Amino acid sequence: MKSADIKKILILNGSPKREHSSTINVTKAFVDGIVKETNASVEYINLADLNIKPCTGCLSCWGRTEGECVIKNDDIPMIKKKIEECDIFIESYPLFFFGMPGTMKVFTDRMLSMMKTYMGQKSPENGESFHGIRNPRDQKFIVITSCAYTEYGPVYEPLIKQYDCICGKGNYLMLFSPQLKTLMDLNNEAKINKYLAKFNEAGAEFGKNLELSNETYELLKKPPFTEGAYKIFLNNFWTNEREGR
Ligand SMILES: Cc1cc2nc3c(=O)[nH]c(=O)nc-3n(C[C@H](O)[C@H](O)[C@H](O)COP(=O)(O)O)c2cc1C
């Protein structure tokens, strides 16, 4: 796949806050950067607006059919078609309790039909996907996620492990944005713009090379505040909340 092959970008916004999501600001900055290099069309979909029924666990999609889900009367067939047709699929969401938000998990469970049937294999030693995709296409998969904690490392370990098992190491790109909500709440336009500009430039780099250099990747993970300053902000925030200011 080359940069010129990027024609369609689909973004699934998994924050319950829809367009008021902090994460979506970072995602938009990154996507705008990709578009600068590729001119791709962009579609944003709010997961909270979709009708998605939970997986019934019947495993029909792995047994009786080749990847067909028995649930036909919700939005999964529509979104699955869009995922299959796009060149870059982006999931954008906040970290909830060290994992993806519940609605996102319900959506992810329904994607089981896109994976190959489990045949008793043990975990692959080389970091490949546990199952493998049923009909793989040359496309990119990116997860952009924000959280409140200062360190991205320990808090994201369970989520990274989950995506490694599902997609295989190296088959997806996960971008982290720690301390994001506080940055947005402070309304310091200059600081916000500087932070978003990093993601915008990184998006342009991704649009051009379809990957990020280690240097860029490390830069994006850096929290906007020092540990000391962040503790003060949090202390003020919770005090104000308690006092109803
Ligand atoms: C139910 C819930 C669980 C959360 N769990 C975590 C967590 O485990 N680690 C963390 O750093 N932040 C956690 N957060 C904070 C959000 O991830 C953070 O505020 C995020 O930036 C909000 O993004 P959004 O505005 O796009 O929804 C949690 C927030 C909620 C509401």
The ligand as a Gaussian input file, in Angstrom:
#p B3LYP/6-31G(d) Opt

LIG

0 1
 C      -15.938000       5.251000      33.498000
 C      -14.593000       5.919000      33.321000
 C      -13.444000       5.184000      33.490000
 C      -12.187000       5.765000      33.297000
 N      -11.070000       5.006000      33.457000
 C       -9.848000       5.552000      33.276000
 C       -8.668000       4.763000      33.463000
 O       -8.707000       3.578000      33.761000
 N       -7.475000       5.377000      33.286000
 C       -7.369000       6.698000      32.940000
 O       -6.252000       7.192000      32.806000
 N       -8.484000       7.454000      32.730000
 C       -9.704000       6.910000      32.893000
 N      -10.840000       7.673000      32.683000
 C      -10.704000       9.072000      32.192000
 C      -10.922000       9.194000      30.680000
 O      -10.235000       8.191000      29.969000
 C      -10.389000      10.556000      30.185000
 O      -10.984000      11.600000      30.908000
 C      -10.576000      10.745000      28.698000
 O       -9.626000      11.689000      28.235000
 C      -11.982000      11.234000      28.301000
 O      -12.045000      11.220000      26.887000
 P      -13.323000      11.740000      26.071000
 O      -13.510000      13.181000      26.468000
 O      -12.917000      11.580000      24.651000
 O      -14.511000      10.894000      26.417000
 C      -12.100000       7.126000      32.908000
 C      -13.277000       7.880000      32.749000
 C      -14.511000       7.287000      32.966000
 C      -15.766000       8.117000      32.791000

